[in-house]
Amino acid sequence: MNITPEALFEARRHFLKLGAGALVSSTAISQLLAELPKDLSLSFTPDANLLKLSSNTFEQITNYVNFYEFSTDKTAPVKLSQNMKTTPWNVNFSGELKTKQTLEVDDLIARFGLEERIYRFRCVEGWSMVVPWIGFPLYKLLDYLDPTSKAKYVKFTTRHDPAMFPDQAKGIFSSINYPYVEGLRMDEARHPLTFIAVGMYGKRLLPQNGAPIRLVVPWKYGFKSIKSLDKIECVENEPLNTWQVQNPKEYGFYANVNPAVDHPRWTQAKERLLGKITKQETLPFNGYEKEVAGLYAGMDLRKFF
Amino acid sequence: MKAFLILLALLPLVVAYYTLDNAIDPIKMIYNTTGIGAILLLLLSLVPSTCKRVCGLNWLRYRKTIGLLAFAYALLHVSVFVILDSEFDFVTIFEKSLKKPFIYVGAIAFVILLLMALTSFKKLFAKFSKYHKAVYLALALALLHSFWAQKVAGVFEYSVVTVGVVLLGERVWVWRKG
């Protein structure tokens, strides 16, 4: 028996309404277009998945997160984040740019288009997963923003809004310093693997996964992949990232996944792939060595960890 | 009553066993269940003698059972480290563990509990009971271990430290009063 998937059923209804709307007026059409279900609005080029990675389930990825702005617990942010208002969401672009401006996430999607990237994701705590992200490479955005010759680094900042993020409202009792800041060297930021995600598994990002827009740097530990972006700045000097401020002995600026360099508390040689009770070897640069090792030629990765 | 206490204390393990299949990070889940279980039981093992001093209730007959249950949880916790986390790779276990304070602090706490469990039976206990005050040290080390194991200590870690400080503080207070 053929059952029309719910999404398609909804889409057909929408199409019929659009036809009816066309008879009335063009404002009616644009109104209906604006109401188009969110999930359907994500059309993207699927990843060819040359590495043949099998993704973790949607349920696993959306129920096991680090999002300290909500809680240090892995599952608590799921409940705590459901009232987060992620539309409209403006991202501010400033610093050493020829075109300083503020853009809404939907504008960015319309401008750069969407593609899928199935990436390994490795947390410094020793767990890992495989995520089918949807978004666009950061270099497309940087090309558009047109940094000046002074721009050597890109600095990313998460939204600071204590009304939205309970841990930010705790002031001096908060678990870490806010707003959360991350940074990349310009050549890392412009690398084709560096990705701005707005969705996952064909849907828009859920709040706990860093909605509505986040960074994904697959060869670095997860904490570099900053969530819920508020600001992107091109800057002259290396930004001080949050975890480096928090504990400089344990977290550096680069945070490249490196099985040969141990974290002072957690062994990095192996990892727990979510859902598995056995462990697997961690790969240098999280399996992206061929693509990114050249960025660090001549650098002592024990010193620049 | 003792049997009820044992069944109650082992309940979390039954739950862990049946939720293992659906756990997102199964190794971490058993680590947490056994680690939190060991610490809570260790704290609880200090309660009977405090209770006797503070409110006259004599629960001392449960103290050994609670202590042994705490040891059982600690043993499972260490087993997760050796079997699931390190997959019996003893070279790595020793090399890496010696470099990581939070692991050897936990290991020292476990050795103390092991010695106490071995000397908890009648004959030996008569001889070794005076050394069983080492449980205070084991508790302090276990609390430090749980604190260090987190990327950032949270509400649970601060709460158990508070309870630990109250229970140990009461002993210091009694001891100083003479």
Interface residues (C-beta under 8 A of the other chain):
Chain A: Q60 N63 Y64 N66 Y68 S71 T72 D73 K74 V124 E125 W127 S175 I176 Q246 D262 P264 R265 T267 A269 R272 L274 G275 K276 I277 T278 K279
Chain B: L20 I24 D25 P26 I27 K28 L84 D85 E87 T92 K96 K99 K100 F102 W148 A149 Q150 K151 V152 G154
